[in-house]
Amino acid sequence: MPPVIHPFNPGRRAMLAGGLAAGGLWSIGQSARAASPDGLPQPPSVVSNPPRQWGTDAPVTPLPDPDILVLDPSFGNLAYANASLKLAWRGGGWLEGPAWCSEGRFLLLSDTIRAVQYRYLWENGAVSLFRSPSYHSNGNIFDNEGRLVSCEHGLRRVVRWEHDGSCRVLADRYNGAPLNSPNDLAVHPDGSIWFTDPGYGDTIVEGHPDAPGNPANREGVERWNLDGEVMTEFGGSRRQEDHVFRIDPATGEVKAVLTEKQLPDPNGIAFSPDGRIVYVISDGPGPGQDGHGGDGRIHAADVAGSEVRNLRPFADMMLNGHAMVPDGMRTDIFGNLWCGANGPLGLCGVVVYNPHGHMIGRIRLPRGVSNLTFGGPKRDVVFMCAGDTLFTLQVNTQGAAPS
């Protein structure tokens, strides 16, 4: 989500900015260079002094990269010691929804603020405009048949782009009411599309607010555009409860698999490689919500056809005494969960959990990560969206397809 502090939700938005306030992207540091047990200085990192620099003109990074942190020996098998973190591109507004197109060999990115999508080419790292407008799209994924499925905040819907170029609306209403702002999605091995529908996109910046008098537009002064018309068509109704939905691959039925009472403010979603477990993040309150919202944890549930059972906490996102804010996540082929973590500088970036919920590794970045995915011809590169910037890391594992 963009780092915009909404009057009804200052806490979550401020946290998503991660370490930005500590000094900027290109030159970031807050503490003296640490010393190893033998008294020798350690290589510079994002919290060292002098600070780590990013970009093509930056000094050569020591290997192994000091910002790839092994917390458990098992992560050493996943991290590639000869690879370092790279700043692949900077120039977006707020990047989200990275999705790898295997056939086209490109990474698709959403820019939720500018309401466009970008294409990052594998061969040369060139970035070009892919779709405009994208109606403030957020989460994206390529389904089991290689078709792009996107969550659109602006039109409050989930759409699929067919092979002939046509657009099919998969979901835009539930129980007769418009959706809130579909956020993230995942494809199950059976072909069903699962997506979360919190209210984080109910803002002018990321989509559009509610109709006048409703939670995300209580004073009725926010408008969809500058033409003087209040946005009531295109799904501009009042906010309904947050849900996690499943779209049936055969019938197209949109079914709520988790309610707001079971899991409030659902955000990122992912499946285990075999599809037997679904992981869902419960985050803070969205625009217009009263109360504390979700619990800031990753939850897991067993998948039984079109139902979920045994919903349970999976990871509390605590790191060095800080409650990190999770966002997007993906699994690798071994069932490890890679999750974007937002919080203080030095802690934010990506955290990695094994299938038992034990944190085994970290990728330390100068700002929090909104979402990530695996890509490249072998699906062995982690692409991480962090504000207006895309970071990459070569790893010794692969993403569980589709990614």
Secondary structure, 3 states (H helix, E strand, C coil): CCCCCECCEHHHHHHHCCCHHHCCCCEECCCCCCECCCCCECCCCCCCCCCEECCCCCCCCCCCCCCEEECCHHHHCCECCCCCCEEEEECCCCEEEEEEECCCCEEEEEECCCCEEEEEECCCCCEEEEECCCCCEEEEEECCCCCEEEEECCCCEEEEECCCCCEEEEECEECCEECCCCCCEEECCCCCEEEEECCCCCCCCCCCCCCCCCHHHCCCCCCCCCCCCCCCCCCCCCCCCCEEEEECCCCCCEEEEECCCCCCCEEEEEECCCCCEEEEEECCCCCCCCCCCCCCEEEEEEEECCEEEEEEEEECCEECCEECEEEEEEEECCCCEEEEEECCCCCCEEEEECCCCCEEEEEECCCCCCEEEEECCCCCEEEEEECCEEEEEEECCCECCCC
